[in-house]
């Protein structure tokens, strides 16, 4: 089993939220069902699972229930098993197919006879028709593809190694060269394989076969396109065109999404809901431009200026030729992987709960990502090539007294280093330290401090 941080979230819910149902949202095929079933087997004497995507009759039957007693009766009949009070976990999968049950979960929780977990895909676009959310009776959690730490764990990196890397991050000291080389190699693998569990498992189960992973990734891209056809209504063609355009948009020097590359005379206002659909379906990640690099970045968002990333870097890589994937795996410096590396950063920040922003100013320049930490904005540049010390926009921000920015991060394949610039410090961090950068930004947004890496 691939170890997932989300398992700790499930344990937390069991300990702390027995008075609430749990709703797990996330993109297709990221391992929600497998994780909940493993959790149920480990933590409960018995469990009942109903998959509404496979059993439409069950969706109709349970949606028509009007009391917790009727739900228990229906569950027993559907599963052919007893629902034992205080022992049986009930797991309702693909709950977007039986949306009334989300509203009704309040009464199941109040009944108190069994804990309830629901999960689904496309919830960001499919739950608009839910009559009312049971506020106070439902805990909602997002799940993502494997992040970089989970991927490293799957490849056998022990916790002690990441403890060392964390200490180096905290002290801003170089990582021992042997560890550095190995983790850069793993980062390159992550760029190519990504974090979709089936793609990672295919690589491991087939003797480290990247072709097996690519076959899975291509299938997932096709599956996501089928979801668009099924769920996007009368805007299918427009949503598909945007989704299919993302790899080419990220291959440009300027990664900003340009609608004119989808349709010459397209206007943002006409397509705004299509972008929102892709993000709501968890098929894409959106980084919005900000023009004021100071805390409360959302104050200066420009909604019509943004970058779009795919939800998984491996799926993105499968949209390019195999030659590009091989070059990324070998670390070929002559190829520009800026867009793919940015996609990895966007994934990691999103999975940590960090809002995605980038900075653009006509005079000062553009910064790949902008977060908040230490009471100031924190600029982050992502470099894939040899010229990782060239960053005019960072220099411009650091020398500006107006914004109070005293440090910036540059993520590259180089080891830890730093430079003093006018007004502040530029820290050069290896890309495998990205999880700790994400934690720092997430801690700032939650009002807390960065925590050490979780035990694996």
Buried (B, 14 or more C-beta within 10 A) or exposed (E): EBBBBBBEBBEEBBEEBEEBBBBBBBBBBBBBBBBBBBBBEEBBEBBBBBBBBEBEEBBEBBBEBEEBEBBBBBBBEBBEEEBEEEBBBBBBBBBBBBBBBBBBBBBBBEBEBBBBBBBBBBBBBBBEEBEEBBEEBBBEBBBBBBBBBBBBBBBEBEEEBBEBBBEBBEEBEBBBEEBBEBBBBBBBBBBBBBBBBBBBBBBBEEEEEBEBBBBBBBBBBEEBBEBBEEBBEEBBEBBBBBBBBBBEBBBEEEBBBEBEEBBEEBEEEEBEEBBEBBBBBBBBBBBBBBBBBBBEBEEBBEEBBBBBBBBBBBBBBBBBEEEBBEBBBEBEEEBEBBBBBBBBBBBBBBBBEBBBBBBBBEEBBBBBBBBBBEEBBBBBBBBBBEEBEEBEBBBBBBBBEEBBBEBBBBBBBBBBBEEEBEBBBBBBBBBBBBBBBBBBBBBBBEEEEBEEBEEB
